[in-house]
Amino acid sequence: MPWRCPICGTENRDDALTCRVCGAYKPEATTRRVAQIAKEPVSAALLVEVLESPVESLVGRRFEIKVTTPGAVISVGRAVENQIVVPDPAVSRRHLRLIVTSNGVVVEDLGSSNGTYLVEGGGERLIKVENVGRQAVVRVGGTKLRIALLPS
């Protein structure tokens, strides 16, 4: 039976001992409450910069979000409810989420129509969930975003 991560809420396979997104351990009968576990503090700024887009007014736009706790989730998509709004018609309303961990940024596609691609080494690779470290370039629809986790 799948289990839900107590930190980020991701559903994981029953045989997995850690969360595939944030690395939290599977809850067991002996697991302490999240409030009892000392979390490694994160003091950083998540910077998302639009490198290319079919929406010309979006190119060069920068979104900076201050992050102080691990597991912070930032939503990206076309809908105005997202923290980062990308009005590209090829981007889904709820396209992806960025999860800040002490090991970098996890990019999770939320079942978007056109997918999320990690741009690396001159090519692109379709991803569902990927820890991209402290800096990466992803493509959503026709828009390329640079994601960087900067120390505060």
DSSP file with accessible surface (Angstrom, degrees, kcal/mol):
  #  RESIDUE AA STRUCTURE BP1 BP2  ACC     N-H-->O    O-->H-N    N-H-->O    O-->H-N    TCO  KAPPA ALPHA  PHI   PSI    X-CA   Y-CA   Z-CA
    1    1 A M              0   0  181      0, 0.0     0, 0.0     0, 0.0     0, 0.0   0.000 360.0 360.0 360.0 127.8    0.0    0.0    0.0
    2    2 A P        -     0   0   71      0, 0.0     2,-0.3     0, 0.0    11,-0.2  -0.220 360.0-145.8 -60.8 153.6    1.5    3.4   -1.0
    3    3 A W  E     -A   12   0A  23      9,-1.9     9,-3.0    13,-0.0     2,-0.4  -0.910   7.2-128.7-123.5 151.0    2.5    5.8    1.8
    4    4 A R  E     -A   11   0A 148     -2,-0.3     7,-0.2     7,-0.2     6,-0.1  -0.849  28.2-114.9-102.0 131.4    2.3    9.6    1.9
    5    5 A C     >  -     0   0    4      5,-2.6     4,-1.2    -2,-0.4    21,-0.1  -0.420  13.9-146.4 -64.9 131.5    5.4   11.5    2.9
    6    6 A P  T  4 S+     0   0   65      0, 0.0    -1,-0.1     0, 0.0    28,-0.1   0.678  95.1  45.4 -73.4 -14.1    4.9   13.5    6.2
    7    7 A I  T  4 S+     0   0   59      3,-0.1    -2,-0.0    27,-0.0    -3,-0.0   0.921 132.0   8.3 -92.5 -56.2    7.2   16.3    5.0
    8    8 A C  T  4 S-     0   0   13      2,-0.1    63,-0.0    91,-0.0    -3,-0.0   0.544  91.2-121.7-109.7  -9.1    6.2   17.1    1.4
    9    9 A G     <  +     0   0   26     -4,-1.2     2,-0.2     1,-0.2     0, 0.0   0.513  55.9 151.7  84.9   5.3    3.0   15.0    0.9
   10   10 A T        -     0   0    4     -6,-0.1    -5,-2.6     1,-0.1     2,-0.4  -0.465  46.8-122.8 -73.1 140.0    4.3   12.9   -2.1
   11   11 A E  E     -A    4   0A 104     -7,-0.2     2,-0.3    -2,-0.2    -7,-0.2  -0.686  35.1-171.1 -83.5 131.8    2.8    9.5   -2.5
   12   12 A N  E     -A    3   0A   5     -9,-3.0    -9,-1.9    -2,-0.4     7,-0.1  -0.865  28.6 -92.7-124.0 157.2    5.5    6.8   -2.5
   13   13 A R    >   -     0   0  173     -2,-0.3     3,-1.3   -11,-0.2    -1,-0.0  -0.323  37.0-118.7 -64.2 150.8    5.7    3.0   -3.3
   14   14 A D  T 3  S+     0   0   80      1,-0.3    -1,-0.1   -12,-0.1    12,-0.0   0.849 112.1  53.6 -62.6 -34.4    5.2    0.8   -0.3
   15   15 A D  T 3  S+     0   0  114      2,-0.0     2,-0.3     0, 0.0    -1,-0.3   0.588  85.8 102.0 -81.3  -6.4    8.7   -0.8   -0.6
   16   16 A A    <   -     0   0   21     -3,-1.3    -4,-0.1     1,-0.1     3,-0.0  -0.605  54.0-164.8 -78.4 132.7   10.4    2.6   -0.7
   17   17 A L  S    S+     0   0  123     -2,-0.3     9,-3.1     1,-0.1     2,-0.3   0.673  74.0  37.4 -89.9 -19.7   12.1    3.4    2.7
   18   18 A T  B    S-B   25   0B  60      7,-0.3     7,-0.2   -13,-0.0     2,-0.2  -0.935  95.8 -92.2-130.0 157.8   12.5    7.1    1.8
   19   19 A C     >  -     0   0    4      5,-3.0     4,-1.1    -2,-0.3    -8,-0.1  -0.435  27.4-139.2 -67.2 135.6   10.5    9.7    0.0
   20   20 A R  T  4 S+     0   0  136     -2,-0.2    -1,-0.1     2,-0.1    -8,-0.0   0.675  98.2  38.4 -71.5 -15.8   11.4    9.9   -3.7
   21   21 A V  T  4 S+     0   0    8      3,-0.1    -1,-0.1   -11,-0.1    78,-0.1   0.885 132.6  12.6 -99.8 -56.6   11.1   13.7   -3.6
   22   22 A C  T  4 S-     0   0   26      2,-0.1    -2,-0.1   -12,-0.0    81,-0.1   0.566  91.6-121.2-106.1  -9.1   12.5   15.1   -0.4
   23   23 A G     <  +     0   0   41     -4,-1.1    -3,-0.1     1,-0.2    78,-0.0   0.515  55.0 154.2  84.7   4.8   14.3   12.0    1.1
   24   24 A A        -     0   0   20     -6,-0.1    -5,-3.0     1,-0.1    -1,-0.2  -0.336  49.1-103.2 -66.4 147.9   12.3   11.9    4.3
   25   25 A Y  B     -B   18   0B 182     -7,-0.2    -7,-0.3     1,-0.1    -1,-0.1  -0.411  38.4 -96.5 -73.1 149.2   12.1    8.4    5.9
   26   26 A K        -     0   0   38     -9,-3.1     2,-0.1     1,-0.1    -1,-0.1  -0.400  47.3-107.5 -61.2 133.7    8.9    6.3    5.6
   27   27 A P        +     0   0   53      0, 0.0     2,-0.3     0, 0.0    -1,-0.1  -0.446  44.7 178.2 -67.8 135.2    6.8    6.8    8.7
   28   28 A E    >   -     0   0  105     -2,-0.1     3,-1.6     4,-0.1    -3,-0.0  -0.782  47.9 -92.5-125.9 174.8    6.8    3.7   11.0
   29   29 A A  T 3  S+     0   0  110      1,-0.3    -1,-0.0    -2,-0.3     0, 0.0   0.827 128.4  47.0 -60.1 -28.8    5.1    3.0   14.4
   30   30 A T  T 3  S+     0   0  132      2,-0.1    -1,-0.3     0, 0.0     2,-0.1   0.452  84.8 120.4 -93.7   0.3    8.3    4.3   16.1
   31   31 A T    <   -     0   0   64     -3,-1.6     2,-0.1     1,-0.1     3,-0.1  -0.421  60.9-130.1 -68.3 135.9    8.7    7.4   14.0
   32   32 A R        -     0   0  154     -2,-0.1    -4,-0.1     1,-0.1    -1,-0.1  -0.435  33.9 -87.8 -79.2 159.8    8.6   10.6   15.9
   33   33 A R    >>  -     0   0  191      1,-0.1     3,-1.6    -2,-0.1     4,-0.7  -0.328  36.3-114.8 -63.4 150.8    6.4   13.5   14.9
   34   34 A V  G >4 S+     0   0   44      1,-0.3     3,-1.1     2,-0.2    -1,-0.1   0.868 116.8  60.3 -56.7 -36.2    7.8   15.9   12.4
   35   35 A A  G 34 S+     0   0  103      1,-0.3    -1,-0.3     3,-0.1     4,-0.1   0.769 101.8  54.3 -65.0 -23.8    7.7   18.6   15.0
   36   36 A Q  G <4 S+     0   0  115     -3,-1.6     2,-0.5     2,-0.1    -1,-0.3   0.659  91.5  87.0 -83.6 -17.0   10.1   16.5   17.2
   37   37 A I  S << S-     0   0   71     -3,-1.1     2,-0.7    -4,-0.7     0, 0.0  -0.725  81.8-126.6 -88.8 129.3   12.7   16.1   14.5
   38   38 A A        -     0   0  100     -2,-0.5     2,-0.3     1,-0.0    -2,-0.1  -0.631  27.1-150.1 -75.3 115.1   15.3   18.9   14.3
   39   39 A K        -     0   0   99     -2,-0.7     3,-0.0    -4,-0.1    -1,-0.0  -0.670  20.2-113.0 -86.7 141.1   15.2   20.1   10.7
   40   40 A E        -     0   0  130     -2,-0.3    -1,-0.1     1,-0.1    62,-0.1  -0.617  43.0-119.6 -70.0 119.4   18.4   21.4    9.2
   41   41 A P        -     0   0  110      0, 0.0     2,-0.5     0, 0.0    28,-0.2  -0.296  22.1-152.7 -65.9 147.0   17.6   25.1    8.6
   42   42 A V        +     0   0   14     26,-1.1     2,-0.5     2,-0.1    60,-0.1  -0.988  14.5 179.2-119.3 125.2   17.6   26.5    5.1
   43   43 A S        +     0   0   83     -2,-0.5   109,-1.9   109,-0.1     2,-0.3  -0.868  38.4 116.4-125.6  94.5   18.3   30.2    4.7
   44   44 A A  E     -CD  67 151C   4     23,-2.5    23,-3.3    -2,-0.5     2,-0.4  -0.919  57.9-120.2-150.1 172.1   18.3   30.8    1.0
   45   45 A A  E     -CD  66 150C   4    105,-3.0   105,-3.1    -2,-0.3     2,-0.6  -0.993  20.3-143.7-122.3 129.5   16.6   32.5   -1.9
   46   46 A L  E     -CD  65 149C   1     19,-3.2    19,-2.6    -2,-0.4     2,-0.5  -0.856  19.5-164.8 -91.9 120.1   15.1   30.6   -4.8
   47   47 A L  E     -CD  64 148C  13    101,-3.3   101,-2.6    -2,-0.6     2,-0.5  -0.935   9.8-176.4-110.0 125.7   15.6   32.5   -8.0
   48   48 A V  E     -CD  63 147C   1     15,-2.8    15,-3.0    -2,-0.5     2,-0.4  -0.989   8.2-175.5-121.6 119.4   13.6   31.6  -11.1
   49   49 A E  E     -CD  62 146C  36     97,-2.5    97,-3.1    -2,-0.5     2,-0.6  -0.952  24.7-129.4-119.5 135.1   14.6   33.5  -14.3
   50   50 A V  E     + D   0 145C   1     11,-2.5    10,-2.6    -2,-0.4    95,-0.2  -0.735  28.7 172.8 -84.2 116.8   12.8   33.3  -17.6
   51   51 A L  E     +     0   0C  51     93,-2.8     2,-0.3    -2,-0.6    -1,-0.2   0.856  67.1   5.4 -91.0 -43.5   15.5   32.7  -20.3
   52   52 A E  E     + D   0 144C 105     92,-1.1    92,-2.3     7,-0.1    -1,-0.3  -0.991  67.6 156.8-141.1 147.3   13.3   32.1  -23.4
   53   53 A S        -     0   0   17     -2,-0.3    90,-0.2    90,-0.2     6,-0.2  -0.939  47.4-128.7-166.0 146.6    9.5   32.3  -24.0
   54   54 A P  S    S+     0   0   81      0, 0.0     2,-1.0     0, 0.0     3,-0.1   0.706 102.0  78.1 -68.9 -16.3    7.0   32.7  -26.8
   55   55 A V  S >> S-     0   0   34      1,-0.2     3,-2.0    -3,-0.0     4,-0.7  -0.798  74.4-163.1 -92.0  98.6    5.6   35.4  -24.5
   56   56 A E  G >4 S+     0   0  172     -2,-1.0     3,-0.8     1,-0.3    -1,-0.2   0.822  83.2  60.2 -57.8 -35.5    8.1   38.2  -25.2
   57   57 A S  G 34 S+     0   0  111      1,-0.2    -1,-0.3    -3,-0.1    -2,-0.0   0.681 100.8  58.1 -68.3 -13.5    7.2   40.3  -22.1
   58   58 A L  G X4 S+     0   0    7     -3,-2.0     3,-2.2     2,-0.1    -8,-0.3   0.767  78.6 106.0 -86.1 -26.1    8.2   37.3  -19.9
   59   59 A V  T << S+     0   0   72     -3,-0.8    -8,-0.2    -4,-0.7     3,-0.1  -0.301  88.9  15.0 -62.0 130.1   11.8   37.0  -21.1
   60   60 A G  T 3  S+     0   0   43    -10,-2.6    -1,-0.3     1,-0.3    -9,-0.1   0.283  90.2 140.5  89.5 -10.0   14.2   38.3  -18.6
   61   61 A R    <   -     0   0  132     -3,-2.2   -11,-2.5   -11,-0.1     2,-0.4  -0.412  36.4-156.1 -68.7 140.2   11.6   38.3  -15.7
   62   62 A R  E     -C   49   0C 136    -13,-0.2     2,-0.5    -3,-0.1   -13,-0.2  -0.968  10.3-164.0-122.7 134.9   13.0   37.2  -12.4
   63   63 A F  E     -C   48   0C  24    -15,-3.0   -15,-2.8    -2,-0.4     2,-0.5  -0.977   9.3-171.4-115.5 125.3   11.1   35.7   -9.5
   64   64 A E  E     -C   47   0C 106     -2,-0.5     2,-0.5   -17,-0.2   -17,-0.2  -0.981   2.9-176.6-122.2 124.9   12.9   35.6   -6.1
   65   65 A I  E     -C   46   0C  42    -19,-2.6   -19,-3.2    -2,-0.5     2,-0.3  -0.981  21.7-134.2-124.3 123.2   11.4   33.7   -3.2
   66   66 A K  E     -C   45   0C 141     -2,-0.5     2,-0.4   -21,-0.2   -21,-0.2  -0.591  22.7-164.2 -75.7 135.3   12.9   33.7    0.3
   67   67 A V  E     +C   44   0C   5    -23,-3.3   -23,-2.5    -2,-0.3    85,-0.1  -0.985  24.6 160.4-126.2 129.0   13.1   30.3    1.8
   68   68 A T        +     0   0  102     -2,-0.4   -26,-1.1   -25,-0.2    -1,-0.1   0.524  63.3  54.3-121.9 -13.5   13.7   29.6    5.5
   69   69 A T  S >  S-     0   0   80    -28,-0.2     3,-1.1    32,-0.0    -1,-0.2  -0.967  81.9-114.6-125.8 141.3   12.4   26.1    6.1
   70   70 A P  T 3  S+     0   0   26      0, 0.0    31,-0.2     0, 0.0     3,-0.1  -0.378 100.5  39.2 -67.5 149.1   13.2   22.8    4.3
   71   71 A G  T 3  S+     0   0   15     29,-3.3    30,-0.2     1,-0.3     2,-0.0   0.500  75.7 158.9  89.2   4.1   10.4   21.4    2.3
   72   72 A A  E <   -H  100   0D  25     -3,-1.1    28,-2.5    28,-0.5     2,-0.5  -0.374  28.8-148.7 -61.6 135.9    9.1   24.7    1.1
   73   73 A V  E     -H   99   0D  57     26,-0.2     2,-0.5    -3,-0.1    26,-0.2  -0.941  14.2-170.9-115.8 130.3    7.0   24.2   -2.0
   74   74 A I  E     -H   98   0D   3     24,-2.8    24,-3.0    -2,-0.5     2,-0.3  -0.981  15.4-144.6-120.6 125.1    6.7   26.7   -4.9
   75   75 A S  E     -H   97   0D  22     -2,-0.5     9,-2.1    22,-0.2     8,-0.5  -0.681  12.8-167.3 -94.1 144.2    4.0   26.1   -7.6
   76   76 A V  E     +Hi  96  84D   1     20,-2.8    20,-2.2    -2,-0.3    19,-1.2  -0.994  31.0  99.2-131.2 132.9    4.6   27.0  -11.2
   77   77 A G  E    S- i   0  85D   0      7,-1.9     9,-2.5    -2,-0.4    16,-0.2  -0.984  75.5 -77.5 174.1-174.1    2.0   27.2  -14.0
   78   78 A R  S    S+     0   0   90     14,-2.3    15,-0.2    -2,-0.3    16,-0.1   0.754  93.1  93.6 -80.9 -27.0   -0.4   29.2  -16.1
   79   79 A A  S >  S-     0   0   15     14,-1.4     3,-1.6    13,-0.2    -2,-0.2  -0.368  79.9-126.4 -71.5 147.5   -3.1   29.8  -13.4
   80   80 A V  T 3  S+     0   0  119      1,-0.3    -1,-0.1     5,-0.1     5,-0.1   0.653 103.2  74.1 -69.3 -12.7   -2.9   32.9  -11.3
   81   81 A E  T 3  S+     0   0  154     12,-0.1    -1,-0.3     3,-0.1    -6,-0.1   0.642  78.8  96.5 -73.7 -15.0   -3.1   30.8   -8.1
   82   82 A N  S <  S-     0   0   13     -3,-1.6     3,-0.2    11,-0.1    -6,-0.1  -0.408  78.5-132.3 -74.5 153.7    0.6   29.7   -8.7
   83   83 A Q  S    S+     0   0  109     -8,-0.5     2,-0.5     1,-0.3    -7,-0.2   0.832 104.7  38.1 -72.8 -31.9    3.4   31.5   -6.9
   84   84 A I  E    S-i   76   0D   0     -9,-2.1    -7,-1.9   -21,-0.0     2,-0.5  -0.969  82.9-159.4-120.6 112.6    5.2   31.7  -10.3
   85   85 A V  E     -i   77   0D  42     -2,-0.5    -7,-0.2    -9,-0.2    -5,-0.1  -0.825  10.1-175.5 -97.8 124.8    2.8   32.4  -13.2
   86   86 A V        -     0   0    0     -9,-2.5     2,-0.7    -2,-0.5     5,-0.1  -0.916   9.5-162.8-119.4 100.1    4.0   31.5  -16.7
   87   87 A P        +     0   0   65      0, 0.0    -9,-0.1     0, 0.0    -2,-0.0   0.043  42.8 134.0 -79.9  34.6    1.3   32.7  -19.2
   88   88 A D    >   -     0   0    4     -2,-0.7     3,-2.1     1,-0.1    -2,-0.1  -0.687  58.7-136.6 -79.3 128.0    2.7   30.5  -22.0
   89   89 A P  T 3  S+     0   0  105      0, 0.0    -1,-0.1     0, 0.0    52,-0.1   0.763 103.4  58.4 -61.7 -20.4   -0.3   28.7  -23.7
   90   90 A A  T 3  S+     0   0   34     50,-0.1     2,-0.4     2,-0.1    51,-0.3   0.470  89.1  91.2 -87.9   0.6    1.7   25.4  -23.8
   91   91 A V  S <  S-     0   0    1     -3,-2.1   -14,-0.1    49,-0.2    49,-0.0  -0.790  80.3-122.0 -96.0 135.8    2.1   25.5  -20.0
   92   92 A S    >   -     0   0   16     -2,-0.4   -14,-2.3     1,-0.1     3,-0.6  -0.307  23.6-110.9 -71.7 160.2   -0.5   23.7  -17.9
   93   93 A R  T 3  S+     0   0  168      1,-0.3   -14,-1.4   -16,-0.2     2,-0.5   0.909 119.3  21.6 -58.3 -45.6   -2.5   25.5  -15.2
   94   94 A R  T 3  S+     0   0  155    -17,-0.2    -1,-0.3     1,-0.1   -17,-0.2  -0.844  83.9 158.1-119.6  91.6   -0.6   23.6  -12.5
   95   95 A H    <   -     0   0    0    -19,-1.2    15,-2.7    -3,-0.6    17,-0.5   0.945  54.9 -21.9 -87.2 -53.0    2.5   22.5  -14.4
   96   96 A L  E     -HJ  76 109D   2    -20,-2.2   -20,-2.8    13,-0.3     2,-0.4  -0.950  49.1-135.0-151.4 169.7    5.1   21.7  -11.7
   97   97 A R  E     -HJ  75 108D  45     11,-2.2    11,-2.5    -2,-0.3     2,-0.5  -0.978  11.5-144.2-131.9 148.5    6.2   22.4   -8.2
   98   98 A L  E     -HJ  74 107D   1    -24,-3.0   -24,-2.8    -2,-0.4     2,-0.5  -0.949  13.3-163.2-110.2 127.1    9.7   23.2   -6.8
   99   99 A I  E     -HJ  73 106D   0      7,-2.7     7,-3.0    -2,-0.5     2,-0.5  -0.963  10.9-144.4-115.8 120.2   10.5   21.7   -3.4
  100  100 A V  E     +HJ  72 105D   0    -28,-2.5   -29,-3.3    -2,-0.5   -28,-0.5  -0.730  27.1 168.6 -87.7 124.8   13.5   23.3   -1.6
  101  101 A T  E >   - J   0 104D  11      3,-3.1     3,-1.4    -2,-0.5   -78,-0.0  -0.782  52.0-102.3-123.9 173.5   15.6   20.9    0.4
  102  102 A S  T 3  S+     0   0   38     -2,-0.3     3,-0.1     1,-0.3    -2,-0.0   0.687 123.2  54.7 -70.5 -13.6   18.9   21.1    2.1
  103  103 A N  T 3  S-     0   0  116      1,-0.3     2,-0.3   -81,-0.1    -1,-0.3   0.306 123.8 -88.1 -98.6   4.2   20.4   19.2   -0.9
  104  104 A G  E <   -J  101   0D   0     -3,-1.4    -3,-3.1    30,-0.1     2,-0.4  -0.907  67.4 -28.8 128.1-151.1   19.0   21.6   -3.5
  105  105 A V  E     -J  100   0D   0     28,-2.5    27,-2.6    -2,-0.3     2,-0.5  -0.897  43.5-151.9-113.9 132.2   15.8   21.9   -5.5
  106  106 A V  E     -JK  99 131D   1     -7,-3.0    -7,-2.7    -2,-0.4     2,-0.5  -0.896  10.8-155.1-100.0 127.4   13.5   19.0   -6.4
  107  107 A V  E     -JK  98 130D   0     23,-3.1    23,-2.2    -2,-0.5     2,-0.5  -0.919  12.8-175.0-103.4 124.7   11.5   19.6   -9.6
  108  108 A E  E     -JK  97 129D  19    -11,-2.5   -11,-2.2    -2,-0.5     2,-0.3  -0.972  19.0-141.4-125.4 119.1    8.2   17.6   -9.8
  109  109 A D  E     -J   96   0D  10     19,-2.9   -13,-0.3    -2,-0.5   -14,-0.1  -0.578  10.6-147.5 -72.6 135.8    6.0   17.6  -12.9
  110  110 A L        -     0   0   48    -15,-2.7   -14,-0.1    -2,-0.3    -1,-0.1  -0.094  60.8 -74.7 -99.9  35.5    2.3   17.6  -11.8
  111  111 A G  S    S-     0   0   61    -16,-0.1   -15,-0.1     1,-0.1   -16,-0.1   0.831  73.4-177.6  78.9  33.6    1.0   15.6  -14.7
  112  112 A S        -     0   0   14    -17,-0.5    -1,-0.1     1,-0.1     4,-0.1  -0.193  33.7-122.5 -65.2 157.5    1.2   18.5  -17.2
  113  113 A S  S    S+     0   0  107      1,-0.2    -1,-0.1     2,-0.1   -22,-0.1   0.882 108.4  31.4 -67.8 -41.7    0.1   18.0  -20.7
  114  114 A N  S    S-     0   0   83    -24,-0.3    -1,-0.2     1,-0.2    27,-0.1   0.414 106.8-129.9-102.8  -0.4    3.4   18.9  -22.4
  115  115 A G        -     0   0    7     25,-0.1    26,-0.7    -3,-0.1     2,-0.4   0.061  16.1 -87.9  80.7 170.9    5.8   17.7  -19.7
  116  116 A T  E     -FE 127 140C   0     11,-0.6    11,-2.9    24,-0.1     2,-0.4  -0.989  38.8-159.8-122.8 131.1    8.8   19.2  -17.9
  117  117 A Y  E     -FE 126 139C  64     22,-2.3    22,-2.8    -2,-0.4     2,-0.6  -0.941  13.1-141.4-119.7 134.0   12.2   18.9  -19.5
  118  118 A L  E     -FE 125 138C  11      7,-3.1     7,-2.1    -2,-0.4     2,-0.6  -0.814  20.2-145.1 -89.8 123.1   15.6   19.2  -17.8
  119  119 A V  E     +FE 124 137C  33     18,-2.9    18,-0.6    -2,-0.6     2,-0.3  -0.828  35.8 150.2 -93.3 119.2   18.0   21.0  -20.2
  120  120 A E  E >   -F  123   0C  94      3,-2.4     3,-2.0    -2,-0.6    -2,-0.0  -0.987  56.5  -1.9-152.9 138.0   21.5   19.7  -19.9
  121  121 A G  T 3  S-     0   0   94     -2,-0.3     3,-0.1     1,-0.3    -1,-0.1   0.824 126.4 -52.8  56.2  36.9   24.6   19.3  -22.1
  122  122 A G  T 3  S+     0   0   88      1,-0.3    -1,-0.3     0, 0.0     2,-0.2   0.442 124.8  79.9  81.5  -2.5   22.9   20.7  -25.2
  123  123 A G  E <  S-F  120   0C  35     -3,-2.0    -3,-2.4    -5,-0.0     2,-0.4  -0.702  70.5-124.8-126.3-179.8   19.9   18.3  -25.0
  124  124 A E  E     -F  119   0C  84     -5,-0.2     2,-0.4    -2,-0.2    -5,-0.2  -0.975  14.2-163.1-129.9 145.2   16.7   17.9  -23.1
  125  125 A R  E     -F  118   0C  96     -7,-2.1    -7,-3.1    -2,-0.4     2,-0.2  -0.995  23.6-122.7-131.4 127.7   15.4   15.1  -20.9
  126  126 A L  E     -F  117   0C  94     -2,-0.4     2,-0.3    -9,-0.2    -9,-0.2  -0.487  36.6-171.2 -66.5 130.9   11.8   14.5  -19.9
  127  127 A I  E     -F  116   0C   6    -11,-2.9   -11,-0.6    -2,-0.2     3,-0.1  -0.935  30.2-179.2-127.2 151.7   11.5   14.4  -16.1
  128  128 A K  S    S-     0   0  128      1,-0.4   -19,-2.9    -2,-0.3     2,-0.4   0.726  86.0  -1.4-105.1 -55.8    8.8   13.5  -13.6
  129  129 A V  E    S+K  108   0D  32    -21,-0.2    -1,-0.4     2,-0.0     2,-0.3  -0.987  76.8 161.9-138.8 128.5   10.6   14.1  -10.3
  130  130 A E  E     -K  107   0D  56    -23,-2.2   -23,-3.1    -2,-0.4     2,-0.8  -0.973  38.4-136.6-152.1 131.7   14.3   15.1  -10.2
  131  131 A N  E     -K  106   0D  75     -2,-0.3   -25,-0.3   -25,-0.3     3,-0.1  -0.817  25.6-177.0 -84.8 111.7   16.6   16.6   -7.6
  132  132 A V    >   -     0   0   22    -27,-2.6     3,-0.7    -2,-0.8   -26,-0.1   0.353  28.7-134.2 -95.5   4.9   18.4   19.2   -9.8
  133  133 A G  T 3   -     0   0   23    -28,-0.5   -28,-2.5     1,-0.2    -1,-0.3  -0.444  56.0 -34.4  78.3-148.3   20.8   20.4   -7.2
  134  134 A R  T 3  S+     0   0  129    -30,-0.2    15,-3.0     1,-0.2     2,-0.3   0.618 127.6  24.5 -89.7 -14.0   21.4   24.1   -6.6
  135  135 A Q  E <   + G   0 148C 126     -3,-0.7     2,-0.3    13,-0.2    13,-0.2  -0.974  65.8 143.5-154.0 139.1   21.1   25.2  -10.3
  136  136 A A  E     - G   0 147C  15     11,-2.4    11,-3.4    -2,-0.3     2,-0.4  -0.980  37.2-126.2-162.5 165.2   19.4   24.0  -13.4
  137  137 A V  E     -EG 119 146C  35    -18,-0.6   -18,-2.9    -2,-0.3     2,-0.3  -0.992  29.8-178.6-120.1 128.6   17.5   25.0  -16.5
  138  138 A V  E     -EG 118 145C   0      7,-2.7     7,-3.3    -2,-0.4     2,-0.5  -0.917  18.0-140.8-123.9 154.2   14.1   23.4  -17.2
  139  139 A R  E     +EG 117 144C  57    -22,-2.8   -22,-2.3    -2,-0.3     2,-0.4  -0.971  16.3 179.2-116.6 129.2   11.7   23.8  -20.1
  140  140 A V  E >   -EG 116 143C   0      3,-2.8     3,-2.5    -2,-0.5   -49,-0.2  -0.998  69.5 -39.1-124.3 121.2    7.9   24.0  -19.6
  141  141 A G  T 3  S-     0   0    5    -26,-0.7   -50,-0.1    -2,-0.4   -88,-0.0  -0.402 125.0 -29.0  60.1-129.5    5.9   24.4  -22.8
  142  142 A G  T 3  S+     0   0   35     -2,-0.1     2,-0.5    -3,-0.1    -1,-0.3   0.240 120.0  99.7 -98.4  13.1    8.0   26.9  -24.9
  143  143 A T  E <   - G   0 140C   0     -3,-2.5    -3,-2.8   -90,-0.2     2,-0.5  -0.872  57.5-154.8-109.7 129.8    9.5   28.6  -21.9
  144  144 A K  E     -DG  52 139C  46    -92,-2.3   -93,-2.8    -2,-0.5   -92,-1.1  -0.894  13.7-167.1-101.9 131.4   12.9   28.0  -20.5
  145  145 A L  E     -DG  50 138C   2     -7,-3.3    -7,-2.7    -2,-0.5     2,-0.6  -0.958  14.4-146.8-120.0 133.2   13.5   28.7  -16.8
  146  146 A R  E     -DG  49 137C  83    -97,-3.1   -97,-2.5    -2,-0.4     2,-0.5  -0.884  18.3-163.2 -94.7 126.6   16.8   29.0  -14.9
  147  147 A I  E     +DG  48 136C   3    -11,-3.4   -11,-2.4    -2,-0.6     2,-0.4  -0.935  13.4 171.7-112.5 127.8   16.3   27.8  -11.3
  148  148 A A  E     -DG  47 135C   4   -101,-2.6  -101,-3.3    -2,-0.5     2,-0.7  -0.998  26.1-150.4-139.8 134.5   19.0   28.7   -8.8
  149  149 A L  E     -D   46   0C   7    -15,-3.0  -103,-0.2    -2,-0.4   -44,-0.0  -0.921  26.1-170.0-102.7 109.7   19.1   28.2   -5.0
  150  150 A L  E     -D   45   0C  68   -105,-3.1  -105,-3.0    -2,-0.7     2,-0.1  -0.844  24.0-115.1-105.7 137.6   21.2   31.0   -3.6
  151  151 A P  E      D   44   0C 112      0, 0.0  -107,-0.3     0, 0.0  -109,-0.0  -0.408 360.0 360.0 -66.4 145.3   22.5   31.3   -0.1
  152  152 A S              0   0   96   -109,-1.9  -109,-0.1   -85,-0.1   -86,-0.0  -0.519 360.0 360.0 -81.3 360.0   21.0   34.3    1.8
